């Protein structure tokens, strides 16, 4: 067939490298309100839910039982279930209705009712609702700090870099699991060098992750995954109860944690049971609430290509973020996994969360180029920093990061690398050379770093764990080598685990170790003139306005 030339050119555009799927409800390829989703219903007898969303108690699966017992305000559920879903959706958008009033309603929803309410909102209305329902007043951000060869010196330098740019939470992981202890202490030391009070985690297998936290190497965790169908849960040898138990293990040791879920995971694992992505995610969110966990990382996360392939998919993702907030829990709203070849779609992915503001707009902005991102790449990376600063400046909207002068970054990267060098020397770990310190100071990716003996590193990491090394040993090492401020910062972090104030919903530390959370700085948005506004926050706004590459009228030659 003879082709029309414009169609031929359009097919060469990056968007055509993405995958799109027509709706296929039987296999879960439907964003919301699928034909097999149950209708909202509830029945309470003797203070117990005996019917939920068309299913009787004797037919409840593990997730139904858990949600019915722990996740729904039974005293209010029958009243709320009789309310018109469109009316509740309008209340979410209406700035005259307070967040507290909405929470009284949304704490008593079944999964099907929650889905029905979200489905009444278009994308713009969801943005308005998120603006009000975010638990903490000021939005913020989280980043990935990784490299694909697990180079600890580069991790430390990149963590200091990211801390100075404004990220209050940082997450690393491993290319090789046995590197976990080194990666954990590297991001810890680097982040506290850049800005005391930054929270760090190392995303690995759950038993190891918990052990790293109990050693004092990490401050929080979020990769405790929950799912919307029994089959996916049991395939992973988990149940809602085991996840709840794991949550209590973290909390009892003073470690902040949140669960992880997201649309598309059940489809990816082959057990969506013919239900829509939003309905299954509603079950995950209510299960999280039922476990007493203060937060959830959701918004499709690593499964973003699945909702992104179907109609209404990106709308559904913002909707599941909103539903998380409606349950009054902290939301790290995804916007992390790379999913599109189109720059326009990449922007589409985070624009709703950015404009509305969420507790953590990204649950993983890549602080390194995606080439070095061990989480398989993020929707935005270090090469997008300047674009993001300009977007904040253009719109007067906070993204959780700000420009930093090059000389400031160089100084911090060098100090972080030297601090790690001192700790390795003190603890008898494989030598970090001056050449490595110099390279990490100026590196962009691991290609700019000298090669390390990875076998020796992995053996030493295991030996470090066998010797019972803890954060106290790291603090002593830093102090002994003159890094007293970094030692004090890590000591303060350990103290905060004993105090436990940062286990609250949406908690972060400022540079003076004050906790800011939904408890002491709750979202007070109720329309124009209320809530957090970047351009009214003089310190932050001045930093964002001061672009290093903006022309300064005082230095222009006329």
Buried (B, 14 or more C-beta within 10 A) or exposed (E): EEEEEEEEEEEEEEBEEBEEBEBEBEEBBBBBBBEBBBEBBBBBEEEEBBBBBBBEBEEBBBBBBBBBBBBBBBEBBEEBBEBEBEEBBBBBBBBEBBBEEBBEBBBBBBBBBBBBBBBBBEBEBBBBBBBBBBBBBBBBBBBBBBBEBBBBBBBBBBBBBBBBBBBBBBBBBBBBEBBBBBBBBBBBBBBBBBBBBBBBBBBBEBEBBBBBBBBBBBBBBBBBBBBBBBBBBEEEEBBBEEBBEBBBBBBEBBBBBBBBBBBBBBBBBEBBBBBBBBBBBBBBBBBBBBBEBBBBBBBBBBBBBBBBBBBBBBBBBBBBBBBBBBBBBBBBBBBBBBBBEBEEBBBBBBBBBBBBBBBBBBBBBBBBBBBBBBBEBBBBBBEBBEEBBBBBBEEEBBBBBBBBEEEEBBBBBBBBBBBBBBBBBBBEBBEBEEEBBEBBBEBBBBEEBBEBEBEEBBEBBEBBBEEEBEBEBBBBBBBBBEBEBBBBBBBBBBEBBEEEBBBBBBBBBEEEBEBBBBBEBBBEBBEEEEBBBBEEBEEBBEBBBBBEEEEEEEEEEE
